[in-house]
Amino acid sequence: MTRESEAADRTEGTDRRSLLKGAAGAAILGMSGLGAGVRASETAEPGAAVKNGRIQQSIVHWCFEKYWPIDIIKRVGSPNLKFLFDIYHVQIMDGDLITRLRQHKEYIGHVHTAGNPGRGELDETQEIYYPPIMKALLEIGYQGHVGQEFIPTRDPMEGQRQAVALCDV
């Protein structure tokens, strides 16, 4: 889709960005079983799942626009809906990782790692140095898991061992 054709298709609320944002919001509200005008905090018991009964919390990871998922989380109004903080993507979009962790600490439900550039192993070829980031997670009180989401370029188990050692602060 060209910029011109996107502009030509744009009428109030029907441009591609608005439609995608609306669809994502509707999907999240649909997953939570909410009706119009009902907040998740009014329907779920404390600690209950919003997305489905087998998951303890719902995690929003949709980075069409920076931190738009946090706006969704605020609108839903449930402590059971959290943001997936993907360190690799945040580095690409913003950088300033530790500031972003501190800024959004109350909304983080899960963390992913990967090296940048290339989404490779967490090693000396990458620009992200993970020990200070892991220390910042501890400082903000994060108690969840950190998922290693890199794409192996060598022995996967060796890359996993290296990543775990680097992130164990």
Residue frames as a rotation matrix with the C-alpha (Angstrom) as fourth column:
MET 1
0.590 0.808 0.000 0.00
0.808 -0.590 0.000 0.00
0.000 0.000 -1.000 0.00
THR 2
-0.370 -0.721 0.586 1.48
0.694 -0.634 -0.342 3.33
0.618 0.280 0.735 -1.00
ARG 3
-0.790 0.023 -0.613 1.32
0.467 -0.625 -0.626 6.45
-0.397 -0.780 0.483 1.07
GLU 4
-0.850 0.478 -0.220 -0.97
-0.521 -0.706 0.480 8.03
0.074 0.523 0.849 -1.55
SER 5
-0.342 0.765 -0.546 -3.41
-0.054 0.564 0.824 5.11
0.938 0.311 -0.152 -1.61
GLU 6
-0.463 0.148 -0.874 -3.46
0.858 0.320 -0.401 5.00
0.220 -0.936 -0.276 2.19
ALA 7
-0.889 0.121 -0.441 -4.23
0.058 -0.927 -0.371 8.73
-0.454 -0.355 0.817 2.30
ALA 8
-0.708 0.650 -0.276 -6.95
-0.541 -0.249 0.803 8.30
0.453 0.718 0.528 -0.34
ASP 9
-0.270 0.602 -0.751 -8.60
0.364 0.786 0.499 5.52
0.891 -0.139 -0.432 1.69
ARG 10
-0.833 -0.181 -0.523 -8.55
0.549 -0.159 -0.820 7.62
0.065 -0.971 0.232 4.83
THR 11
-0.059 0.806 0.589 -11.91
-0.139 -0.591 0.795 8.74
0.988 -0.035 0.147 6.10
GLU 12
-0.046 -0.014 0.999 -12.82
-0.927 -0.372 -0.048 9.25
0.372 -0.928 0.004 9.70
GLY 13
0.118 0.027 0.993 -11.78
-0.799 0.596 0.079 6.14
-0.589 -0.803 0.091 11.63
THR 14
0.911 0.298 0.285 -11.25
-0.095 0.824 -0.559 3.98
-0.401 0.482 0.779 8.56
ASP 15
0.373 -0.853 -0.365 -7.55
-0.832 -0.134 -0.538 4.50
0.410 0.504 -0.760 7.80
ARG 16
0.269 -0.305 -0.914 -5.41
-0.009 0.948 -0.319 1.39
0.963 0.094 0.252 8.21
ARG 17
-0.771 -0.634 0.057 -3.87
-0.027 -0.057 -0.998 2.49
0.636 -0.771 0.027 11.53
SER 18
-0.451 0.676 0.583 -7.25
-0.892 -0.359 -0.275 3.24
0.023 -0.644 0.765 13.14
LEU 19
0.527 0.674 -0.518 -8.68
-0.681 0.699 0.218 -0.05
0.509 0.238 0.827 11.94
LEU 20
-0.052 -0.634 -0.772 -5.72
0.155 0.758 -0.633 -2.02
0.987 -0.153 0.059 13.29
LYS 21
-0.885 -0.276 0.375 -5.83
-0.280 -0.328 -0.902 -0.21
0.372 -0.904 0.213 16.61
GLY 22
-0.093 0.944 0.317 -9.58
-0.994 -0.107 0.028 -0.76
0.061 -0.312 0.948 16.89
ALA 23
0.503 0.249 -0.828 -9.26
-0.379 0.924 0.048 -4.43
0.777 0.289 0.559 16.01
ALA 24
-0.482 -0.754 -0.447 -6.54
0.163 0.424 -0.891 -4.96
0.861 -0.502 -0.082 18.60
GLY 25
-0.801 0.225 0.555 -8.55
-0.589 -0.461 -0.663 -3.21
0.106 -0.858 0.502 21.29
ALA 26
0.263 0.959 -0.104 -11.67
-0.940 0.279 0.195 -5.18
0.216 0.047 0.975 20.39
ALA 27
0.228 -0.245 -0.942 -9.72
-0.109 0.955 -0.275 -8.44
0.967 0.166 0.191 20.42
ILE 28
-0.819 -0.572 -0.052 -8.32
0.013 0.072 -0.997 -7.72
0.574 -0.817 -0.051 23.87
LEU 29
-0.529 0.702 0.477 -11.73
-0.839 -0.345 -0.421 -6.77
-0.131 -0.623 0.771 25.23
GLY 30
0.397 0.678 -0.619 -13.24
-0.766 0.616 0.183 -9.81
0.505 0.402 0.764 23.53
MET 31
-0.216 -0.572 -0.791 -10.64
0.040 0.804 -0.593 -12.09
0.976 -0.160 -0.151 25.08
SER 32
-0.959 -0.196 0.203 -11.45
-0.172 -0.163 -0.971 -10.69
0.223 -0.967 0.123 28.46
GLY 33
-0.513 0.834 -0.202 -15.18
0.799 0.550 0.241 -11.40
0.312 -0.038 -0.949 28.01
LEU 34
-0.706 0.203 -0.679 -16.12
0.310 -0.773 -0.553 -7.79
-0.637 -0.601 0.483 28.64
GLY 35
0.169 0.797 0.579 -19.26
0.985 -0.123 -0.117 -6.16
-0.022 0.591 -0.807 27.38
ALA 36
-0.098 -0.157 0.983 -19.65
0.434 -0.895 -0.100 -2.51
0.896 0.416 0.156 26.48
GLY 37
0.226 0.168 0.960 -18.93
-0.498 -0.827 0.262 -0.20
0.838 -0.536 -0.103 29.38
VAL 38
0.996 0.087 0.017 -17.78
-0.062 0.545 0.836 -2.95
0.063 -0.834 0.548 31.74
ARG 39
0.246 -0.962 0.117 -14.29
-0.913 -0.271 -0.306 -2.79
0.326 -0.031 -0.945 33.20
ALA 40
0.049 -0.326 -0.944 -12.26
-0.064 0.942 -0.328 -5.95
0.997 0.077 0.025 33.70
SER 41
-0.881 -0.446 0.158 -11.70
-0.158 -0.037 -0.987 -4.99
0.446 -0.894 -0.037 37.31
GLU 42
-0.311 0.854 0.417 -15.48
-0.939 -0.209 -0.273 -5.21
-0.146 -0.476 0.867 37.84
THR 43
0.574 0.615 -0.541 -15.80
-0.739 0.673 -0.019 -8.71
0.353 0.411 0.841 36.36
ALA 44
0.181 -0.609 -0.772 -12.74
0.025 0.788 -0.616 -10.62
0.983 0.092 0.158 37.51
GLU 45
0.969 0.006 -0.247 -11.94
0.244 0.133 0.960 -11.83
0.038 -0.991 0.128 40.97
PRO 46
0.550 -0.835 0.006 -8.56
-0.806 -0.529 0.264 -10.63
-0.218 -0.150 -0.964 42.25
GLY 47
-0.371 -0.830 0.417 -5.89
-0.593 0.557 0.581 -12.76
-0.714 -0.032 -0.699 40.64
ALA 48
0.352 0.567 0.745 -8.32
0.255 0.708 -0.659 -14.28
-0.901 0.421 0.105 38.13
ALA 49
-0.653 -0.578 0.490 -7.37
0.589 0.019 0.808 -14.56
-0.476 0.816 0.328 34.48
VAL 50
-0.105 0.590 -0.800 -8.72
-0.446 -0.747 -0.493 -11.96
-0.889 0.306 0.342 32.09
LYS 51
-0.450 -0.141 -0.882 -7.86
-0.893 0.051 0.447 -13.76
-0.018 0.989 -0.149 28.84
ASN 52
0.230 0.596 -0.769 -8.81
-0.441 0.768 0.464 -17.32
0.867 0.233 0.440 29.71
GLY 53
0.851 0.328 0.410 -9.12
-0.491 0.218 0.844 -19.55
0.187 -0.919 0.346 32.71
ARG 54
0.795 -0.583 -0.165 -5.84
0.597 0.801 0.042 -21.39
0.108 -0.132 0.985 32.19
ILE 55
-0.164 -0.865 0.475 -3.64
0.632 -0.462 -0.622 -18.27
0.757 0.198 0.622 32.15
GLN 56
-0.021 0.127 -0.992 -3.07
0.980 -0.193 -0.045 -16.25
-0.197 -0.973 -0.120 35.28
GLN 57
0.050 0.095 -0.994 -2.67
0.064 -0.994 -0.091 -12.94
-0.997 -0.059 -0.056 33.49
SER 58
0.765 0.192 0.615 -3.13
0.621 0.032 -0.783 -11.59
-0.170 0.981 -0.095 30.01
ILE 59
-0.144 -0.879 -0.454 -0.13
0.390 -0.472 0.791 -10.05
-0.909 -0.064 0.411 28.34
VAL 60
0.903 0.425 -0.063 -0.46
0.156 -0.462 -0.873 -7.43
-0.400 0.779 -0.483 25.62
HIS 61
-0.260 -0.963 -0.069 2.32
0.235 -0.132 0.963 -7.34
-0.937 0.234 0.261 23.06
TRP 62
0.420 0.393 0.818 1.35
0.899 -0.055 -0.435 -5.27
-0.126 0.918 -0.376 20.11
CYS 63
-0.131 -0.657 -0.742 3.89
0.501 -0.690 0.522 -2.66
-0.855 -0.304 0.420 19.13
PHE 64
0.282 0.282 0.917 2.19
0.946 -0.241 -0.216 -0.99
0.160 0.929 -0.335 16.15
GLU 65
0.408 -0.220 0.886 2.83
-0.116 -0.975 -0.188 2.24
0.906 -0.026 -0.423 17.98
LYS 66
-0.617 -0.767 -0.174 5.18
0.095 0.147 -0.985 2.68
0.781 -0.624 -0.017 20.88
TYR 67
-0.990 0.078 -0.115 3.57
0.120 0.059 -0.991 1.85
-0.070 -0.995 -0.068 24.21
TRP 68
-0.422 0.906 -0.042 0.04
-0.721 -0.307 0.622 1.89
0.550 0.293 0.782 22.82
PRO 69
-0.149 0.385 -0.911 -0.57
0.320 0.890 0.324 -1.40
0.935 -0.244 -0.256 24.67
ILE 70
-0.847 -0.180 -0.500 -0.15
0.528 -0.174 -0.831 0.50
0.062 -0.968 0.242 27.93
ASP 71
-0.760 0.650 0.016 -3.05
-0.648 -0.759 0.066 2.73
0.055 0.040 0.998 26.94
ILE 72
-0.077 0.724 -0.686 -5.13
-0.343 0.626 0.700 -0.42
0.936 0.289 0.200 26.40
ILE 73
-0.446 -0.167 -0.879 -4.11
0.641 0.626 -0.444 -1.77
0.624 -0.762 -0.172 29.80
LYS 74
-0.988 0.083 -0.127 -5.12
0.027 -0.730 -0.683 1.50
-0.150 -0.679 0.719 31.47
ARG 75
-0.484 0.859 -0.169 -8.49
-0.806 -0.362 0.468 1.50
0.341 0.363 0.867 29.69
VAL 76
-0.068 0.440 -0.895 -9.25
0.049 0.898 0.437 -2.11
0.996 -0.014 -0.083 30.61
GLY 77
0.064 0.086 0.994 -8.39
-0.813 -0.574 0.102 -1.25
0.579 -0.815 0.033 34.21
SER 78
0.964 0.251 -0.084 -7.44
-0.167 0.823 0.543 -4.72
0.205 -0.510 0.835 35.44
PRO 79
0.278 -0.906 0.319 -4.27
-0.864 -0.091 0.496 -5.67
-0.420 -0.413 -0.808 37.32
ASN 80
0.305 -0.101 0.947 -4.47
0.101 0.992 0.073 -8.99
-0.947 0.074 0.313 35.45
LEU 81
0.877 -0.021 0.479 -3.64
0.479 -0.015 -0.878 -7.40
0.026 1.000 -0.003 32.09
LYS 82
0.405 -0.837 -0.369 0.07
0.080 -0.369 0.926 -6.71
-0.911 -0.404 -0.082 31.58
PHE 83
0.791 -0.260 -0.554 2.57
-0.608 -0.433 -0.666 -5.64
-0.066 0.863 -0.500 28.92
LEU 84
0.730 -0.634 0.255 5.21
0.639 0.766 0.076 -7.88
-0.243 0.107 0.964 27.37
PHE 85
0.701 -0.585 -0.409 8.43
-0.516 -0.811 0.275 -5.87
-0.492 0.018 -0.870 27.62
ASP 86
0.805 -0.426 0.414 10.49
0.585 0.684 -0.436 -7.15
-0.097 0.593 0.799 24.71
ILE 87
0.360 -0.733 -0.577 13.98
0.181 -0.552 0.814 -5.74
-0.915 -0.397 -0.066 25.32
TYR 88
-0.524 -0.553 0.648 15.02
0.700 0.155 0.697 -6.32
-0.486 0.819 0.306 21.72
HIS 89
0.069 0.641 0.765 12.05
0.913 -0.350 0.211 -4.36
0.402 0.684 -0.609 20.31
VAL 90
0.869 0.237 -0.434 12.31
0.428 -0.801 0.420 -1.57
-0.248 -0.550 -0.797 22.86
GLN 91
-0.060 -0.965 -0.257 15.98
0.369 -0.260 0.892 -1.16
-0.928 -0.041 0.371 22.00
ILE 92
-0.572 -0.122 0.811 15.09
0.818 -0.021 0.574 -0.84
-0.052 0.992 0.112 18.32
MET 93
0.327 0.838 0.437 12.16
0.815 -0.484 0.318 1.54
0.478 0.252 -0.841 18.90
ASP 94
0.945 0.200 0.260 13.58
0.025 -0.834 0.551 3.72
0.327 -0.514 -0.793 21.68
GLY 95
-0.242 -0.958 -0.155 16.76
0.268 0.087 -0.960 2.59
0.933 -0.273 0.235 23.32
ASP 96
-0.529 -0.028 0.848 17.11
-0.667 -0.604 -0.436 3.92
0.525 -0.796 0.301 26.86
LEU 97
-0.211 0.465 -0.860 16.01
0.075 0.885 0.460 0.52
0.975 0.033 -0.221 28.15
ILE 98
-0.665 -0.094 -0.741 16.44
0.706 0.243 -0.665 1.04
0.242 -0.966 -0.095 31.88
THR 99
-0.914 0.392 -0.110 14.47
-0.340 -0.884 -0.320 4.30
-0.223 -0.254 0.941 31.80
ARG 100
-0.325 0.825 -0.461 11.65
-0.675 0.139 0.725 2.51
0.662 0.547 0.512 29.95
LEU 101
-0.377 0.152 -0.914 11.65
0.476 0.878 -0.050 -0.32
0.795 -0.454 -0.403 32.52
ARG 102
-0.857 -0.004 -0.515 11.31
0.481 -0.362 -0.799 2.18
-0.183 -0.932 0.312 35.35
GLN 103
-0.823 0.537 -0.185 8.73
-0.567 -0.798 0.205 4.22
-0.037 0.274 0.961 33.47
HIS 104
-0.034 0.851 -0.524 6.44
-0.781 0.305 0.545 1.24
0.624 0.428 0.654 32.78
LYS 105
-0.867 -0.499 0.008 7.23
-0.399 0.683 -0.611 -1.03
0.299 -0.533 -0.791 35.74
GLU 106
-0.523 0.713 0.467 3.65
-0.500 0.187 -0.846 -1.37
-0.690 -0.676 0.259 36.95
TYR 107
0.473 0.754 -0.455 2.51
-0.794 0.142 -0.591 -2.64
-0.381 0.641 0.666 33.55
ILE 108
-0.276 -0.679 -0.681 5.23
-0.877 0.467 -0.110 -5.25
0.393 0.567 -0.724 32.86
GLY 109
0.640 0.583 0.500 4.01
-0.720 0.682 0.126 -8.84
-0.268 -0.441 0.857 33.01
HIS 110
0.713 -0.472 0.518 6.77
0.495 0.862 0.104 -10.65
-0.496 0.182 0.849 31.13
VAL 111
0.410 -0.684 -0.604 10.18
-0.657 -0.680 0.325 -9.84
-0.633 0.263 -0.728 29.65
HIS 112
0.898 -0.205 0.390 11.86
0.407 0.726 -0.555 -11.17
-0.169 0.657 0.735 26.49
THR 113
0.217 -0.889 -0.403 15.54
-0.307 -0.455 0.836 -10.92
-0.927 -0.058 -0.372 25.57
ALA 114
0.718 -0.245 0.652 17.42
0.673 0.486 -0.558 -11.12
-0.180 0.839 0.513 22.29
GLY 115
-0.277 -0.892 -0.356 20.59
0.599 -0.450 0.662 -9.59
-0.751 -0.031 0.659 20.95
ASN 116
0.889 0.455 0.046 20.55
0.335 -0.578 -0.744 -6.57
-0.312 0.677 -0.666 18.70
PRO 117
-0.108 0.612 -0.783 21.33
-0.979 -0.201 -0.022 -6.42
-0.171 0.765 0.621 15.82
GLY 118
-0.504 -0.111 -0.856 19.94
-0.643 0.711 0.286 -9.57
0.577 0.695 -0.430 14.31
ARG 119
0.512 0.755 0.410 18.02
-0.828 0.305 0.472 -11.01
0.231 -0.580 0.781 17.27
GLY 120
0.123 -0.591 -0.797 21.01
-0.164 0.780 -0.604 -13.27
0.979 0.205 -0.001 17.95
GLU 121
0.301 -0.123 -0.946 22.46
0.814 0.550 0.188 -14.73
0.497 -0.826 0.266 21.11
LEU 122
0.985 -0.005 0.173 23.30
-0.103 -0.822 0.560 -12.48
0.139 -0.569 -0.810 24.04
ASP 123
0.470 -0.882 -0.034 27.02
0.859 0.448 0.248 -12.25
-0.204 -0.146 0.968 23.46
GLU 124
-0.112 -0.663 -0.741 29.88
0.421 -0.707 0.569 -9.82
-0.900 -0.248 0.358 22.83
THR 125
-0.802 -0.149 0.579 28.71
0.598 -0.204 0.775 -9.18
0.003 0.968 0.253 19.23
GLN 126
0.120 0.969 0.217 25.51
0.871 -0.208 0.446 -7.45
0.477 0.135 -0.869 20.42
GLU 127
-0.464 -0.278 0.841 24.94
0.061 -0.957 -0.282 -3.85
0.884 -0.079 0.461 21.47
ILE 128
0.539 0.690 0.483 22.69
-0.503 -0.196 0.842 -4.67
0.676 -0.697 0.241 24.45
TYR 129
-0.670 -0.720 -0.181 24.55
-0.192 0.403 -0.895 -5.41
0.717 -0.565 -0.409 27.68
TYR 130
0.098 0.930 -0.355 22.14
0.064 0.350 0.935 -7.38
0.993 -0.114 -0.026 29.84
PRO 131
-0.406 -0.222 -0.886 23.51
0.820 0.340 -0.461 -7.39
0.403 -0.914 0.044 33.44
PRO 132
-0.991 0.064 -0.117 22.50
0.006 -0.854 -0.521 -3.75
-0.133 -0.517 0.846 34.20
ILE 133
-0.427 0.891 -0.153 19.09
-0.631 -0.173 0.756 -4.38
0.648 0.419 0.636 32.63
MET 134
0.011 0.386 -0.922 18.55
0.380 0.852 0.361 -7.46
0.925 -0.355 -0.138 34.81
LYS 135
-0.737 -0.309 -0.601 19.64
0.670 -0.224 -0.707 -5.46
0.084 -0.924 0.372 37.88
ALA 136
-0.874 0.474 0.103 17.13
-0.467 -0.880 0.085 -2.75
0.131 0.027 0.991 36.96
LEU 137
-0.104 0.855 -0.508 14.38
-0.230 0.477 0.849 -5.40
0.968 0.205 0.147 36.77
LEU 138
-0.208 -0.034 -0.977 15.26
0.823 0.534 -0.194 -6.44
0.528 -0.845 -0.083 40.31
GLU 139
-0.951 -0.229 -0.206 15.34
0.304 -0.805 -0.510 -2.81
-0.049 -0.548 0.835 41.47
ILE 140
-0.640 0.765 0.068 11.82
-0.659 -0.593 0.462 -2.13
0.394 0.251 0.884 40.14
GLY 141
-0.410 0.456 0.790 10.51
-0.674 0.432 -0.599 -5.24
-0.614 -0.778 0.131 41.91
TYR 142
0.177 0.450 -0.875 9.86
-0.919 0.394 0.017 -7.35
0.352 0.801 0.483 38.82
GLN 143
-0.261 -0.214 0.941 9.22
-0.708 0.705 -0.036 -10.93
-0.656 -0.676 -0.336 39.95
GLY 144
0.781 0.623 -0.040 8.19
-0.454 0.522 -0.723 -12.56
-0.429 0.583 0.690 36.69
HIS 145
0.415 -0.588 0.694 10.11
0.577 0.760 0.299 -14.65
-0.703 0.277 0.655 34.20
VAL 146
0.117 -0.453 -0.884 12.61
-0.711 -0.659 0.244 -13.53
-0.693 0.600 -0.399 31.58
GLY 147
0.748 0.237 0.620 12.20
0.210 0.802 -0.560 -15.43
-0.630 0.549 0.550 28.32
GLN 148
-0.386 -0.896 -0.221 15.22
-0.170 -0.166 0.971 -15.96
-0.907 0.413 -0.088 26.09
GLU 149
0.609 0.766 0.208 13.84
0.158 0.140 -0.977 -15.29
-0.778 0.628 -0.035 22.61
PHE 150
-0.051 -0.712 -0.701 16.97
-0.724 -0.457 0.517 -15.08
-0.688 0.534 -0.492 20.49
ILE 151
0.928 0.232 -0.291 17.50
-0.372 0.585 -0.721 -16.87
0.003 0.777 0.629 17.17
PRO 152
0.491 -0.790 0.367 20.42
0.032 0.437 0.899 -19.29
-0.871 -0.429 0.240 17.57
THR 153
0.727 -0.361 -0.583 23.31
-0.678 -0.248 -0.692 -18.88
0.106 0.899 -0.425 15.16
ARG 154
-0.469 -0.831 -0.299 25.38
-0.672 0.556 -0.490 -21.65
0.573 -0.029 -0.819 16.74
ASP 155
-0.677 0.208 -0.706 24.75
0.430 0.890 -0.150 -24.49
0.597 -0.405 -0.693 19.22
PRO 156
0.112 0.832 0.544 21.37
-0.104 -0.534 0.839 -23.52
0.988 -0.151 0.027 20.77
MET 157
0.747 0.184 -0.639 22.11
0.554 0.360 0.751 -25.04
0.369 -0.914 0.167 24.19
GLU 158
-0.298 -0.910 -0.288 25.42
0.954 -0.272 -0.128 -23.19
0.038 -0.313 0.949 24.45
GLY 159
-0.619 0.151 0.771 23.66
0.144 -0.943 0.300 -19.95
0.772 0.297 0.562 23.52
GLN 160
0.506 0.863 0.013 21.00
0.054 -0.047 0.997 -20.64
0.861 -0.504 -0.071 26.15
ARG 161
0.432 -0.430 -0.793 23.60
0.896 0.309 0.320 -21.35
0.108 -0.848 0.518 28.84
GLN 162
-0.657 -0.722 0.215 25.43
0.712 -0.688 -0.136 -18.14
0.246 0.064 0.967 27.95
ALA 163
-0.289 0.636 0.716 22.21
-0.043 -0.756 0.654 -16.10
0.956 0.158 0.246 28.05
VAL 164
0.716 0.566 -0.408 21.15
0.336 0.234 0.913 -17.51
0.612 -0.790 -0.023 31.40
ALA 165
0.065 -0.786 -0.614 24.60
0.998 0.041 0.054 -16.87
-0.017 -0.617 0.787 32.89
LEU 166
-0.745 -0.369 0.556 24.62
0.469 -0.882 0.043 -13.30
0.475 0.292 0.830 31.56
CYS 167
-0.109 0.827 0.551 21.13
-0.222 -0.561 0.798 -12.58
0.969 -0.035 0.245 32.93
ASP 168
0.540 0.243 -0.806 21.71
0.639 0.504 0.581 -14.20
0.547 -0.829 0.117 36.34
VAL 169
-0.157 -0.594 0.789 22.59
-0.089 -0.787 -0.611 -11.17
0.984 -0.166 0.070 38.47
